[in-house]
Amino acid sequence: MATRNYVLNFNDVAKTGLTLTFQIFNLVANDISISAPTISELSNGFYKFSYDVAPANDDIYYVVSDGGLNILTGVLALSDSYSLTDKTDRLLGLTQENQALDNTTFDSNGNLLTARLRTYSVAGSVGTINDVLATYSVNSTYVGTQLTTYQVARV
């Protein structure tokens, strides 16, 4: 067992009392989602998690969120040799850099039901078919006007 401890914070901005969870915790090599650890608050806006890196045997990229605007992205560099440029671009896209949401459908209350989300490597290509890094399917469900599920899956 090779457990390592990791610490997260929001660029030295003390955001305390958040309930953070991994929205994405995937292996870099094959983009497969793996079981994510639990995140707990240390103090003064710092959060920690521990992870047994032995079973992964590969780099892991992640997106952490409190379900709102507080989002962190990063990579656990576990392998000896790796190229993370494309994964880093995808992480930037998922944190709303160079992305387009289209093919939207709405319910009678005006709530978003489905959409296509695409991330791009070049800002000037946003909304086109050029330089697409990844395409995602967005699906939402509601009870009345209250959002109950929001899912984003790579297609």
C-alpha positions as CSV (number, residue, x, y, z in Angstrom):
1,M,0.0,0.0,0.0
2,A,1.4,3.4,-1.1
3,T,-0.9,6.0,0.4
4,R,-0.1,9.6,-0.2
5,N,-1.6,12.7,1.3
6,Y,-2.6,15.7,-0.8
7,V,-3.6,19.2,0.2
8,L,-5.9,21.5,-1.8
9,N,-6.8,25.1,-1.5
10,F,-8.2,27.9,-3.7
11,N,-5.0,29.7,-4.7
12,D,-4.4,30.8,-1.1
13,V,-7.9,32.2,-0.8
14,A,-9.3,30.9,2.5
15,K,-12.7,29.4,1.6
16,T,-13.8,27.5,4.7
17,G,-16.8,25.3,5.4
18,L,-17.1,23.8,1.9
19,T,-18.2,20.3,1.2
20,L,-15.9,19.3,-1.7
21,T,-16.2,16.2,-3.8
22,F,-14.5,14.8,-6.9
23,Q,-16.6,15.5,-10.0
24,I,-14.0,13.8,-12.1
25,F,-11.3,11.4,-10.9
26,N,-9.9,9.6,-14.1
27,L,-6.8,7.8,-15.2
28,V,-4.9,9.9,-17.8
29,A,-3.9,7.0,-20.1
30,N,-7.4,5.7,-20.9
31,D,-9.8,8.3,-19.4
32,I,-11.4,5.7,-17.1
33,S,-13.1,6.9,-14.0
34,I,-11.8,5.3,-10.8
35,S,-13.0,5.4,-7.2
36,A,-12.3,8.8,-5.7
37,P,-11.3,9.4,-2.1
38,T,-13.1,11.6,0.4
39,I,-12.0,15.2,0.9
40,S,-12.0,16.7,4.4
41,E,-11.3,20.2,5.6
42,L,-8.1,20.8,7.5
43,S,-8.4,24.5,8.6
44,N,-8.1,28.0,7.2
45,G,-9.4,27.0,3.8
46,F,-7.1,24.0,3.3
47,Y,-8.6,20.6,2.4
48,K,-7.0,17.2,2.2
49,F,-7.4,13.7,0.8
50,S,-5.4,10.5,1.0
51,Y,-5.1,8.1,-1.9
52,D,-3.5,4.6,-2.3
53,V,-1.6,5.2,-5.5
54,A,-0.4,1.6,-6.0
55,P,-3.5,0.3,-7.8
56,A,-3.7,3.3,-10.2
57,N,-0.2,2.9,-11.7
58,D,-0.9,5.9,-13.9
59,D,-1.4,9.7,-13.6
60,I,-4.9,10.8,-12.5
61,Y,-6.6,14.0,-13.4
62,Y,-9.4,15.5,-11.4
63,V,-12.0,18.2,-11.0
64,V,-13.1,19.0,-7.4
65,S,-16.2,21.1,-6.7
66,D,-18.6,22.1,-4.0
67,G,-21.4,21.9,-6.5
68,G,-21.3,25.6,-7.1
69,L,-18.7,28.1,-8.3
70,N,-15.8,26.7,-6.2
71,I,-13.9,24.4,-8.6
72,L,-10.3,23.1,-8.6
73,T,-8.6,21.0,-11.2
74,G,-5.3,19.2,-11.1
75,V,-3.2,16.1,-11.9
76,L,-1.7,13.5,-9.5
77,A,1.5,12.7,-11.4
78,L,2.1,9.1,-10.5
79,S,3.8,7.6,-13.5
80,D,7.5,8.0,-14.3
81,S,6.9,9.4,-17.9
82,Y,3.8,11.1,-19.1
83,S,2.4,13.8,-21.4
84,L,-0.3,15.8,-19.8
85,T,-0.9,18.6,-22.3
86,D,-4.1,17.2,-23.8
87,K,-5.5,16.4,-20.4
88,T,-4.6,19.8,-19.0
89,D,-6.4,21.4,-22.0
90,R,-9.5,19.2,-21.2
91,L,-9.4,20.3,-17.6
92,L,-9.3,23.9,-18.6
93,G,-12.2,23.3,-20.9
94,L,-14.2,21.7,-18.1
95,T,-13.6,24.7,-15.9
96,Q,-15.2,26.8,-18.6
97,E,-12.3,28.0,-20.7
98,N,-12.9,27.7,-24.4
99,Q,-16.2,25.9,-24.4
100,A,-19.5,26.0,-26.2
101,L,-22.9,24.7,-25.1
102,D,-25.4,24.1,-28.0
103,N,-28.1,21.7,-29.2
104,T,-30.0,22.6,-26.1
105,T,-33.5,21.4,-25.2
106,F,-35.7,22.9,-22.4
107,D,-38.8,21.9,-20.5
108,S,-42.0,24.0,-20.3
109,N,-40.5,26.0,-17.3
110,G,-37.4,27.0,-19.4
111,N,-35.1,24.5,-17.5
112,L,-32.2,23.1,-19.5
113,L,-32.9,19.4,-20.1
114,T,-30.2,18.3,-22.6
115,A,-27.3,19.9,-24.4
116,R,-24.0,19.3,-26.1
117,L,-20.9,20.7,-24.5
118,R,-17.7,21.0,-26.5
119,T,-14.3,22.1,-25.3
120,Y,-11.7,23.7,-27.6
121,S,-7.9,24.1,-27.6
122,V,-8.1,27.5,-29.4
123,A,-10.4,30.4,-28.3
124,G,-11.0,31.5,-31.8
125,S,-12.5,28.1,-32.7
126,V,-15.2,28.1,-30.0
127,G,-18.5,27.2,-31.6
128,T,-17.0,25.7,-34.7
129,I,-16.0,22.2,-35.7
130,N,-12.3,23.1,-35.5
131,D,-9.9,22.3,-32.6
132,V,-12.5,20.3,-30.6
133,L,-10.8,18.7,-27.6
134,A,-13.8,16.7,-26.3
135,T,-17.6,16.5,-26.6
136,Y,-19.9,15.9,-23.7
137,S,-23.6,15.1,-23.3
138,V,-25.4,17.2,-20.7
139,N,-28.5,15.9,-19.1
140,S,-30.6,17.5,-16.3
141,T,-33.7,16.5,-14.4
142,Y,-36.0,18.6,-12.3
143,V,-38.8,18.3,-9.8
144,G,-40.9,21.4,-10.6
145,T,-38.3,24.1,-11.1
146,Q,-35.7,22.5,-8.7
147,L,-32.7,20.9,-10.3
148,T,-32.4,17.3,-9.0
149,T,-29.6,15.8,-11.3
150,Y,-27.0,17.3,-13.6
151,Q,-24.8,15.0,-15.5
152,V,-22.0,15.6,-18.0
153,A,-20.6,12.6,-19.8
154,R,-17.9,12.4,-22.5
155,V,-19.3,11.0,-25.7
